[in-house]
Every structure is written in structure tokens, then in C-alpha cells.
């Protein structure tokens, strides 16, 4: 079955420069761009160069190749579920490919009980795939699954073009979007873990050589050598790099835990935003906090977690953290490398799980996100925080679809981060779900300790306040730490 997927053409560099210049003329110089706007402009300023070689001829070096995806053909194996489900998976693969900078030419699906262990799709489908590649002029084939090293080698030998699997594609997108030091280290670690078992080379330079006595024991002239090939040397160097990256990430994790502990000590409730990629998590963060973080209509636009302070309608402070998005069959290398980031979710007081209301199968996305988070929570023996399901983008669907979603997800809150519909109601629900102060205090606070009164307003619930000659008479519900600071002024300490 062929499933053609088309993509609109992008501006060439000259046209893009002229377009940016026109935008600059129309934008008032007095307005300061937000952080997200600057990041978006930075991404748009660099485009992949088309027409590059696939480097599959006369290669004599180890293959840890930077992906240069251009004109691609997609291929998937349909093993279970309905035909519509398999087409949805291939459509998602097309969106991933376009996010990586590719032009998707065509898609093929093979119905099998399981992927072929040699060529993923089977010998007959490989011949059909080779014809499609030749007729479309594609230079890359992307498979909707993770290929073994053997499958990858067999397909490239038979198709004579570069072959990329779903995992390598996602890793490439992460590499493009990582911006912080921690994000770049996490992506590099995931890439090295993926490529390590797939190292391979071609030509005489990769032939194994025996050193020392082993080389002279009967191998003859030409077999004696240093005892270590270029392939083995690179494998050893990658192991050393992985060890170094893990140490760096462990140090960064300590810093992250310190910051999280400081917020907990200050009794500031934490809310984490999680969900499927491109569900509108960053847009929701902006709508709730006016944070101005990067918002882009592409997959995995956000990799680095962003934490912003927010306030409930009754003036209680809490933090909102935007996290990396999820996808079906998220590579385990990504989950491992981004574990410290994803722990922001398991350590929160409330999980706001954002769902794209415009998607055809929201239940599948909800299940994919929950599966990954449960794995992380179980590994650390932590309980998942209470979940608040939020269906976003209701302005992009009609009333009939909204009614259907309300039936499918009766516990969800329905909002539009773009138009602001439902956001005020969401603020009130978050305020009801986050922990409330539970220690009642009745204190006469001297005017010299006005910071304690201010903290009671910011962190607790002030029931009554009266200004007297001796100080501020305060009746409030506060957390244990602040109650301890107020105890000397309660008349009972």
C-alpha cells in the first residue's frame, strides 16, 4: 500500500532573508522580543543544505554519521491493530521526518506477523521499495521502527541509499533542538548509546589485525599489526566519552535536585506540565504565566525544562515546569538520558497532563505518556502525583468533536491556550488541587518582622489581619516551616 505524503516547499535562503527584513521593518523597535521568539528566530535562520552526498560509496571510516535527511521514502511494518492505526503511525513518522528537515515523497506499509529479521520488510518488499526509491529519486529511507545492525546493513546494501530508523530520526531532532549544556549532554549520551552497537566500516582499513605473537603465529605477511583496529579504537573512545557524559549529567542532576529541594523547603507547591509532543504544553505555560517561552508548531520543540512562578486566584504561589514531550515508542536511550529531567514530573505535587484535542486518537497519546512516567516512578519507588487531564486546542475542532472528547475523557478540563478559552477555570482547578497550608497560627507579629506577614500572604491563607499598636495580629493557615518561624509570636512559645 502506498500512502503519499506531501510537504510545502520552504523559502530559499535569499527569499528567507528578504522576508525577515520585511518583518523587521514592520516590527516596532521599542518592543523587546521574548525568549521564545529569539529561540524561534534562531532556529529559522539555519536551514539544512539540500543535495548532499549520502556517503555510501568508497567509505573507509567508522560510521557515526550526522544525519542529512533530504528526500525520503517511509516504510513501516503493520503487525497488529487496524489499518487506520498503522497509517496514523506512518503519518506521525512523516511529521517527525519533516521536523528533521526532510521532504517526504511516499510511504509504504507491509502487513506481516512480525518484522523480517534480515531486512525488516521482507525480500519482496525490498525489491518494491528499491523501485520506489529509484522512481522518486529519494536518497534516504526511514523505517518506522528500530532496526538491528544487521537489518540496517542489509537494507543499505540492497537499496544503495541511506537507511535510517525511527530511533535515529528522533535522536537527530533532539540534537537539532537541544540548547542548554544539560540538554546537549543528554542528547549526545543517547546518540552514543544508540550508535555504539552499530559501528561499522568498509574497506581494507577496517580489516582486523593481530599483534605480537598472535600476528606471527601463522597469519603471514600483512596480518601482523598493532593489535587494535580503527573500529575497536573508536569503540573504546566512545565508551570513555559515555562515562564522562554520565559523570557530568550526575553533577547536573545534583544541582537540579538542590534547586528542587530549595523550592520544597520554601513550601512552594510544584506543578509539572507533561504530555505528547506538540500537544501545546509550552503554549499552556505561556497562557498561565506569560513566560514567553519558545512555542513552535513542530515535534519536540521543547527539550530543556522551563520552570516559572505562577499564582492562584487566591494569591498563593506555585511553580509550573514545562517538560520534554513524549511520542509513541520513545527510544529507551532518550528516556535514560533525560531521566533527571523527567524526574521533575514524579517530584511534583500535581501533574497537568496536556492532550491535543485535534488528534484522532487521544487515548493512544495518553497511554504512551502514562507508560513512560510509570516506568520512571517505579524505578525510583515513587508514587505518581495526582493527574489533571487537560484537553488543549479546542478552538481547532468543531462542537461535535468537543462533545465526543468530553464523552471519551469525562475527567478532563477543556481549554485553548491560543485563544485563552477555559484558562481562568483551569487556574481555579489547579488552585484546588495543589496542597494547601494546614497549620493554623494566631500570632502578634512585631512590625520589625514584617517579612513574616508577607510570607503568610504569599505562602499561606490569611484568615484575619489586624494592625495594632504592638504589631500585626495575624490569623492564618501556613505550612509547618513558617509556623515554626511564627511560634515565638503566638504567645505559646
Secondary structure, 3 states (H helix, E strand, C coil): CECCCCCCCCCCHHHHHHHHHHHHHHCCCCCCCCHHHHHHHHHHCCCCCCCCCCCCCCCCCCCCCCCCCCEEEEEEEECCCCHHHHHHHHHHHHHHHHHCCCEEEEEEEEECCCCECCCECCHHHHHHHHHHHHHHCCCEEEECCCCCHHHHHHHHHHHCCEEEEHHHHHHHHHHHHCCCHHHHHHHHHHHHHHHHCCCCCCCHHHCCCECHHHHHCCCCCCCECCCCCHHHHHHHHHHHHHHHHHHHHHHHHHHHHHHHHHHHHCCCEEEEEEEECCCCHHHHHHHHHCCCCCCCCCCCCCCCCEEEEEECCCCCEEEEEECCCECCCCCHHHHHHCHHHHHHHHCCCEEEEEEECCCCCHHHHHHHHHHHHHHHHHHCCCCCCEEEEEEECHHHCCHHHHHHHHHHCCCCEECCCCCCCCHHHHHHHHHHHCCCCCEEEEEEECHHHHHHHHHHHHHCEEEEEEECCCCEEEEEEECHHHHHHHHHHCCCC
